Amino acid sequence: MGATWSNWSGSVTFTPDEVAHPRSTDDVATLIRKAAKSGRGVRPIGSGHSSTPIMVPEHTLISLDNLTGVEEVTRHGGDGGASPGGGDDVALARVLPGTGLADLGAELGEHGLGMENLGDVDYQAIAGALGTGTHGTGENLGNLSSTLVGGTLVTGSGETRTFGVEAGLGVREAQEDELTRAAQVSLGTLGILTTLTMRVRPAYELHRRNWITHIDWVLENFDALARSHRHVDFYWYPRSDLAQVRVLDEVTEDNADLDPAERPQSSGFAGGLEMPRRHTWLKKEERGPNYAVIPNDRALEFDEMEYMIDRRAGLDVFRQVRERVKERHRANVGWRVLVRTVAPDRALLSNCYERDTMTIALLQNTTLPYQDYFDDMEPVLLDGGGRPHWGKKHTRTGEHLRAMYPEWDTFREWRERLDPDGVLLNDYLRELLEVGA
Ligand SMILES: Cc1cc2nc3c(=O)[nH]c(=O)nc-3n(C[C@H](O)[C@H](O)[C@H](O)COP(=O)(O)OP(=O)(O)OC[C@H]3O[C@@H](n4cnc5c(N)ncnc54)[C@H](O)[C@@H]3O)c2cc1C
């Protein structure tokens, strides 16, 4: 029996029989074959930042913390158009699964490259972050998983299988390849990823500003802000009517020499839009490499529920969330509601599948109860057509989820093919993916 293990917020705890730390793809294959032969179950884990029991093993927890770093970078000028911006600037990085996002950003920077986007923090391991469809914000920026174009999987039968560009496909073909689209958001149920090839781009700097202002101004101007900045998100503080709106823009050759306050996007208040004079102030401004400027530090632990809503309905759903929080939960909610946008993608289980998305996340300090709050708010997010984040609190199981994902059964067929004996499953995942239903 191993030591008791707990996720980041402390809301999921378990005691695995053993914890393995493989050093190679062959080690992973040996572990899985051994488990399959003796009827035991394994689960891969990243940094343990998910708050559903997706990482809980029936027996052996497999940490990829000995498999870290960037193995190789290649530039593909001939693949013009494969980048979301449609330019000729596609580069690929083959990365090991246990690489932390902070280290990955810095290492790519040394190669003159950068990830297209990052989420709120950079504590996760890359395979763990992709496993649940981790996203940042930006109307034209997909979630992190949408940048996976190839990799190596050790399947539930212990076979080593490459896919996408690692199996010889071009970047464009890989983006359409069914196994690649299954592997982009896999919840670790197709196999254990031992390499990931990701689409990256030339390194870039960002200029970030966080404003505190009235929530009504943010709601009125959100669409205009989102159109005119690379990244925009906002936090609403339920105990007040204030919001913190954050905008980030790429520093280009044209604006690099200007003082931040004089850059085109900076003239006046955010994007030239008139902000209210009262209760408005610039809380933070910084400029630097993308991997240093996008993520925040989160010292306070919290539990979180997040739903992905159709972008067109998103602000209305947020207004309903705000109404209900004000009516019923203001006294008990110690933290904030976060709103972001994500571009569509085609991963079979992406919660941004084929739709422009607005994400609404409810955050609650771990020192305060979250269950009643989340239970009461979830119907509002579901009625708004939301799909839950795979790594955050929700109550949905396969019977509800299948209607949300047009390629649900295609994913389930891949899972069945790659892990026929369910070596990589646990009870939570069986219910989630309707295995044996
Ligand atoms: C403080 C905080 C901030 C967050 N911010 C954001 C955010 O901005 N945006 C967002 O979308 N989410 C966010 N999340 C959620 C978080 O990004 C996801 O839960 C993510 O999956 C956690 O990554 P991890 O490395 O901790 O993976 P884990 O939670 O350890 O694992 C996640 C999944 O990946 C699988 N997995 C791990 N390694 C492998 C592998 N090698 N091969 C196959 N499968 C594997 C696991 O089995 C599991 O199913 C946040 C969470 C916290 C606690």
The ligand as an SDF file (V2000), in Angstrom:
LIG
                    3D

 53 58  0  0  0  0  0  0  0  0999 V2000
   -5.1260   26.3620   -9.7970 C   0  0  0  0  0  0  0  0  0  0  0  0
   -5.7120   25.7410  -11.0370 C   0  0  0  0  0  0  0  0  0  0  0  0
   -5.8080   26.4920  -12.1940 C   0  0  0  0  0  0  0  0  0  0  0  0
   -6.3590   25.9350  -13.3410 C   0  0  0  0  0  0  0  0  0  0  0  0
   -6.4750   26.7140  -14.4630 N   0  0  0  0  0  0  0  0  0  0  0  0
   -7.0660   26.2050  -15.5680 C   0  0  0  0  0  0  0  0  0  0  0  0
   -7.2440   27.0050  -16.7350 C   0  0  0  0  0  0  0  0  0  0  0  0
   -6.8740   28.1750  -16.7910 O   0  0  0  0  0  0  0  0  0  0  0  0
   -7.8680   26.4480  -17.8030 N   0  0  0  0  0  0  0  0  0  0  0  0
   -8.3360   25.1610  -17.7920 C   0  0  0  0  0  0  0  0  0  0  0  0
   -8.9120   24.7200  -18.7820 O   0  0  0  0  0  0  0  0  0  0  0  0
   -8.1510   24.3760  -16.7060 N   0  0  0  0  0  0  0  0  0  0  0  0
   -7.5260   24.8630  -15.6210 C   0  0  0  0  0  0  0  0  0  0  0  0
   -7.3540   24.0650  -14.5210 N   0  0  0  0  0  0  0  0  0  0  0  0
   -7.6770   22.6390  -14.6360 C   0  0  0  0  0  0  0  0  0  0  0  0
   -6.4030   21.8620  -15.0410 C   0  0  0  0  0  0  0  0  0  0  0  0
   -5.7070   22.5060  -16.0850 O   0  0  0  0  0  0  0  0  0  0  0  0
   -6.7790   20.4560  -15.5330 C   0  0  0  0  0  0  0  0  0  0  0  0
   -7.4850   19.7770  -14.5430 O   0  0  0  0  0  0  0  0  0  0  0  0
   -5.5370   19.6660  -15.9660 C   0  0  0  0  0  0  0  0  0  0  0  0
   -5.9620   18.4520  -16.5280 O   0  0  0  0  0  0  0  0  0  0  0  0
   -4.5890   19.4100  -14.8000 C   0  0  0  0  0  0  0  0  0  0  0  0
   -3.3370   18.9840  -15.3160 O   0  0  0  0  0  0  0  0  0  0  0  0
   -2.4410   18.0020  -14.4440 P   0  0  0  0  0  0  0  0  0  0  0  0
   -1.0840   17.9430  -15.0300 O   0  0  0  0  0  0  0  0  0  0  0  0
   -2.5510   18.3470  -13.0210 O   0  0  0  0  0  0  0  0  0  0  0  0
   -3.1630   16.6230  -14.7940 O   0  0  0  0  0  0  0  0  0  0  0  0
   -3.8730   15.5910  -13.8130 P   0  0  0  0  0  0  0  0  0  0  0  0
   -4.9820   16.2890  -13.1180 O   0  0  0  0  0  0  0  0  0  0  0  0
   -2.8650   14.9000  -13.0100 O   0  0  0  0  0  0  0  0  0  0  0  0
   -4.4730   14.5920  -14.9110 O   0  0  0  0  0  0  0  0  0  0  0  0
   -5.4410   15.0160  -15.8280 C   0  0  0  0  0  0  0  0  0  0  0  0
   -5.7570   13.8790  -16.8050 C   0  0  0  0  0  0  0  0  0  0  0  0
   -4.6490   13.6480  -17.6590 O   0  0  0  0  0  0  0  0  0  0  0  0
   -4.3310   12.2600  -17.6650 C   0  0  0  0  0  0  0  0  0  0  0  0
   -2.9010   12.0890  -17.9220 N   0  0  0  0  0  0  0  0  0  0  0  0
   -1.8640   12.5700  -17.2040 C   0  0  0  0  0  0  0  0  0  0  0  0
   -0.6990   12.1950  -17.7840 N   0  0  0  0  0  0  0  0  0  0  0  0
   -1.0140   11.4660  -18.8790 C   0  0  0  0  0  0  0  0  0  0  0  0
   -0.2640   10.7970  -19.8750 C   0  0  0  0  0  0  0  0  0  0  0  0
    1.0680   10.8080  -19.8680 N   0  0  0  0  0  0  0  0  0  0  0  0
   -0.9240   10.1530  -20.8690 N   0  0  0  0  0  0  0  0  0  0  0  0
   -2.2650   10.1240  -20.9100 C   0  0  0  0  0  0  0  0  0  0  0  0
   -3.0400   10.7350  -19.9870 N   0  0  0  0  0  0  0  0  0  0  0  0
   -2.4140   11.4050  -18.9890 C   0  0  0  0  0  0  0  0  0  0  0  0
   -4.7490   11.7930  -16.2730 C   0  0  0  0  0  0  0  0  0  0  0  0
   -4.9450   10.4010  -16.2300 O   0  0  0  0  0  0  0  0  0  0  0  0
   -6.0450   12.5530  -16.1120 C   0  0  0  0  0  0  0  0  0  0  0  0
   -7.0830   11.8870  -16.7870 O   0  0  0  0  0  0  0  0  0  0  0  0
   -6.8170   24.5860  -13.3490 C   0  0  0  0  0  0  0  0  0  0  0  0
   -6.7270   23.8220  -12.1730 C   0  0  0  0  0  0  0  0  0  0  0  0
   -6.1940   24.3940  -11.0300 C   0  0  0  0  0  0  0  0  0  0  0  0
   -6.1460   23.5740   -9.7780 C   0  0  0  0  0  0  0  0  0  0  0  0
  1  2  1  0
  2  3  1  0
  2 52  2  0
  3  4  2  0
  4  5  1  0
  4 50  1  0
  5  6  2  0
  6  7  1  0
  6 13  1  0
  7  8  2  0
  7  9  1  0
  9 10  1  0
 10 11  2  0
 10 12  1  0
 12 13  2  0
 13 14  1  0
 14 15  1  0
 14 50  1  0
 15 16  1  0
 16 17  1  0
 16 18  1  0
 18 19  1  0
 18 20  1  0
 20 21  1  0
 20 22  1  0
 22 23  1  0
 23 24  1  0
 24 25  2  0
 24 26  1  0
 24 27  1  0
 27 28  1  0
 28 29  2  0
 28 30  1  0
 28 31  1  0
 31 32  1  0
 32 33  1  0
 33 34  1  0
 33 48  1  0
 34 35  1  0
 35 36  1  0
 35 46  1  0
 36 37  1  0
 36 45  1  0
 37 38  2  0
 38 39  1  0
 39 40  1  0
 39 45  2  0
 40 41  1  0
 40 42  2  0
 42 43  1  0
 43 44  2  0
 44 45  1  0
 46 47  1  0
 46 48  1  0
 48 49  1  0
 50 51  2  0
 51 52  1  0
 52 53  1  0
M  END
$$$$
